[in-house]
């Protein structure tokens, strides 16, 4: 690895073996309603993880590398919710007692409650994710705790997230396209590196909400946006800037990045609940919205849609179901 800031498919394979005892191999389920006689869509249900998010994969992979001294000092992170609950859960599995999760004031109560359920201390900082990140990093440095990166540039995190691709292709080698939500970019970059190594012609399609198209704008403007303004969104898991490692690596692996509207995302949340019978958070449903809006552009015959988490706020779900 170059300067310890790159990762490879071999790193993902190594991570897969390490984290197996701690994470669920989540279902890959055929959609009843999206496909037709020529096309199959499969849901990769990371919403079925214990903390209801894919982020347990990267978190546990990183935390398995900590020394006893580092564990004693404790771990901390900044999160929009899912990463925080996954770090808290991973720490409980490894017996780490001192765990601090820093979130912004806009974080849904349901996600804060889940973090607390796994035993972590929650600290509110800032009015949005980027503010929370700035203040949180200062606090973590002062406390001399180990920062568990959500998406910025830790190859251990990226390698852990990429294990999803190994599970998909192991269970269904016929998959020719994988559609992935993009927030900071750790999930799609990990998946892309692993999937392309195992199947060079596989297509990797990213999806962002129009409320925060940070990766799209980063590549359009040729600027690394570590922070990015967000308009009102259902997708609290996809807000803020992009990860440095993702910005540097993803362009060599991704085939396209699509942008979907908040309305399309809300309709996808409703569709998943009412038709497919899965409760999935809005950020995850960007992949389903992309199929509804860009089916021909996505293409493929056997397509895996990553449903990255199930931590949707109850009030948000009620609002969406009453409208769509």
N, C-alpha and C positions, 0 to 999 in steps of 0.2 A: 504494500500500500504506500502511496506517495504522501509523505509527511503525515501519515496516519489520518488523512482526511479523505481518502477514497475507500471504496469497498468493492468487492468483486462477488461473482456468483459463488465462489468457493467460501467466502465469508458467510453468505446466506445459508449454504449447506451446513457449515459448522454451527451456525446459530440454531438451525432447525433441530439438530441433534441435542444441543444443550437445553433448549427450552421445552422440548417434548413433555417432560414430566410435569410442567407447570401450566401449560395452556391446552385448551381444547382444540382438537381437530374439528373445525366447524363444518356444518353440512354444506354441500353444493347441490342445491335443489332446482329442479327444472320448473320454469314458470308455466303456470297453467294457461295464461292469457296473452302473453306478449308474442309468442312465436307463431309459426304457421308450418305448413308441410315442408318448407325448404329451410326453415331457420329455427334454431333452438336457443333460448336464453336461459342461463342458469344463475341463480342467486348464490353468491358466496356469503354466508350468513355470519359475519363476524359479530353481529348483534347477539349471537348466542354465546359469546365468551362470558365468563363469570362476571366481569365488570362491564359487560355489554359493549365492548369496544375492542378493535384490533390492537390498540396501543399497549395492551399487556405484553405483546410479543417483543417489541423493542425495549420496553421498560425492564422486563425480566432479563433479557439478554445483556443489557448494560449492567444491571445490578448484580448479576452473577460474577462480574469481574472485580467487584469491590473487595478491598482488604478488610480484615476485622476492625482495624482502626477507623477506616472510612465508614463502616457500618455503625460503629459506636458513635461517631460524630453526627451521623444522620444524613438523610437525603432530602432534597427539596426540588420543587419544580414550579413553573408557571404554566397555567393551563386554562383553556376555555371550558374544561370540564372532564372530557373523556380521558385525556392523558393523566389528569390528576387522580381520578379514581383508579386507573390502572397502576400508577406508581404506588398508591396507597395499598392496593391489593397485593402487588408484587412484594412490597416491603413486609406485609403481614406474612406472606409465604416464607420469606427468608429470615424472619425474626428481627427485623430492623424496627426499633422502637420509636426513634426520633424522626418523624416524617412531617414535613410542612408543605402544604399545597397553596400556592398563591394564585388567586383568581381575581378577575375584575368585578366591578359592581354590576355588570350586565349579565353575569353568569346565572343561568336558570337555577332556581332553588332545588329542583330535582337533582341536578348534577352535584350541587354542594352537599345535599343530604347523602348522596351515594358515596362521596369522598369520605364524609364523616363516618359512614357505616363501616368502612374498612379501617378506621382507627386513626386517620391522619388529622392533623391540626390544619384548619382552613384559615387563611388570612386574606382579607379583601383589600386590594390596592388598585387605584386608578379607575377611570370611567370606561375604559375599553382594553382590549387585549394588549395593544402595543404599550399603553401606559403601565399596565400591570407588569409587563415584561421588564421595562426599564427599572421600575421601583423594586421589583422582585429580585432581579439580578444583584442589585446593590445590597439587599438584605442577605441573600444567600452568601455573598462574598464576605460580608461582615461576620456572619455566623460560622464561617469555615465549614459549610456543609457541602456535600457532593451534589452538584446540579445534574438532574436527570433530564437531558435534552428532549424536547418534544419533536423537533424536526430540523434544527438549525444545521449542525454539521457533524454530529457524532456518528461515525460509521457503524458503531454497535447498534444504535437505534435503527438505522436504515436497514442493516442486515436482518434484524429481527422482524421488521415489517415485511421484508421480502419473502419470508417463509410462507406467506399466503400463496404465492405463485407456485411454490413446490407442491403444496397440498392440492391446488387446482389441477395441475398437470399430471400429478400422480393418480388422482381419481378419474380424470377425464382427459386423456391425451389428445382427444379430438378438438379441444378448445383452440380456436384460431384467433380470437379477439378477447382482450380483457379491457373492461371499461372501469375507470377508477376515479373517485372523487379527488380533487386537489384542494388542500388548504395550504399548509406549509410545503408540501411536496414530498415528505419522507415516505409516505405509503406508496405513491405511484413510482417513485424512483427505485425503491427497494424491489417492488414487484417487477418493474421493467428490466432491471439488471438480471434478476434471476430467471425471468421468463424467456428473455431473448437468448440467454446462454443455453437454455435447454431446447429452444425452438426458435431458430433465427428469424423465421418468417411470420411469427406471431405479431399481431397488431396490438399496440398499447394506445388506448384513447383516454385522455384525461378530461375531466369535467369540472368547471367552476361555476359558481353563481355569479350573475351579473352584478350583484351587490358588492362583490369583492373579487374581481378578476385579476388578482395580483400576479400570478404566473404568466398569464396571457400578456399583460401589460409589460412585465419585465422583459419578455422576449421581443415584443413589438418595439419597445423603446430602447432595447439593448442596455437596460439599467437593472441592477440588482436592487429590488425593492424589499428591504428588510422590514419596512413598515408600509402599510397601505391603508388608505381611508376606506371605511365601510359604510354603506348606506343601510337602511333598515332591512333586516334579513331574518328568515327562519333558520338560517344555517349558522348557528353560533359556533359550530365546530370548524367552520371554514373561513374564519375572519383573520385579519392581520396580514403581515408580509409573508414572504417565502423564505425557505431555508437556503443558506449559502451553498451547501453541498448539492441540494436538489437543483438550484439554478445553474450550477456548473455542469452537472452530469446529465440532467433529464433530456436536454435537447438532442443528445446523441442516441436516445432510446425511444422517445415518444413519437407516435405517428401523427397525432392530431390532439388539439385541445379545444373542446367545445364549451360554449357559455350558454347557460340556460337561465330562464327568468324565474323570479320568485313564484309567480303564478304557476308555472309548469312544475316547479318543485313541490308546491303545496298540493297540486293535483296528483302528483306521484305518491306523496305520503298517503293521501286518501285512497288512491288505487291499491296501494300495498295493503292497507288495513282492511278495506271493504271487499276487495276481490281476491288478492293473494293470501290474505289473513296473516300478515306479518306486521308487527309494530316496529317501525324503523324511523330513525331520526331524519330530519330534513336534509342534512348534509349528505347522508348516505343515499338519499333518494334522487340526488342529482344524476346518478347513473340511469335510473329508471326514466327520469324526465328526458334525458338525452335520447333514449330509445324512442320515446314518443315524438320528439321534435326532430331528430336527425337519424332516423332509422337507416335510410339509404346511405348516408354519409358514413355511418359506423360500419355498415356492411357485415360480412362474415356469415358463417353458417352455424357455428357453435360459439356462442358469446357468453363470457362470464361477466356478470355485473357485481362489483364489490359493494356489499352493503356493510359499511364500515362500523356502524354502531346503532344501538337501540335506545339511547338515552334521550328520548324526546320528552320535553316538559309536558306535563299533563294538561296544563291550560292551553299550550300551543296546539297540542293534538286535538283538544276539544274545539278550539277555534277553527282549525283547518277542516275537521270533519263536518262542522256545521255549515261551512261555506261550499265545500266541494264534494 
